[in-house]
Amino acid sequence: MRVVIRISRKAVAMADEKPVVESFQLDHTKVKAPYVRYIDTQTGPNGDVISNYDLRLVQPNENAIPTGGLHTIEHTIAVLLRERIPGYIDCSPFGCRTGFHLLTWGEHSTQDVAKALKEALEFIAYEATWDDVPATTIESCGNYRDHSLFTAKEWAKDILAKGISSDPFERKVV
């Protein structure tokens, strides 16, 4: 049996185009961290809306949170932001270690997200104990040895001292 597949010129042209990664288009020299930035909203085939936010904790190319501290912040805010942001889906760290991508069902104002982030960092900085950091065992974490509550607390304090802005280009501290 012979199968013939016909591909339109338009489909070939579209296949040659490279996807655009929004965060790679952002001029990282123009932003003023710490901030929350709305990136975009995508609507799925069934009408479901997913929003993406940039939670930038430190100034790009000037600093980076050490992995142990960032890992502990990630695990802790996974619970704290779920409690504070309706429709929370995921909050994943940037490879550059300057912040996180937050995904949510529906849309939220950057002010609301910034307030939730501020509350979460306040808890980490001033209240959290090792017992408050979830998933730090060999069974529950893929790199359970790489955590530092001390580092997470110190970075959270530094971020809070600078203030979290609801705008990436103008300081609108919440």
Buried (B, 14 or more C-beta within 10 A) or exposed (E): EEEEEEEEEEEEEEEEEEEEEEEEEBEBEEBBBBBBBBBEEEEEEEEEEBBBBBBBBBBBEEEBBBBBBBBBBBBBBBBBBBEBBEBBEEBEBBEBBBBBBBBBBEEBEBBBBBBBBBBBBBBBBEEBEEEBBEBBEEEEBEEBEBBBBEBBBBBBBBBBEBBBBBBBEEBBEB
